[in-house]
Amino acid sequence: MLIEISNGELVDKVSILEIKNKKIAQKEKRKNVEKE
């Protein structure tokens, strides 16, 4: 599926996922973030 978003939305999403990945200690939850 292809969804068009603005550059700002893309940067926000990537930033949020990077922060989540750093803060999550449990491997299973981290895998979900990495998959996203």
C-alpha positions, 0 to 999 in steps of 0.5 A, spaced: 500 500 500 502 506 498 500 512 502 502 519 500 504 524 506 508 530 507 516 530 509 514 533 515 510 527 517 515 522 515 520 526 519 516 526 525 514 518 525 521 516 524 523 521 530 518 518 534 520 511 532 527 512 534 525 515 541 521 509 542 526 504 540 531 507 545 526 507 551 523 500 550 527 495 554 523 488 552 525 485 546 518 483 543 516 490 544 522 493 540 521 488 535 514 491 533 517 498 533 522 496 528 517 493 524 513 499 524 
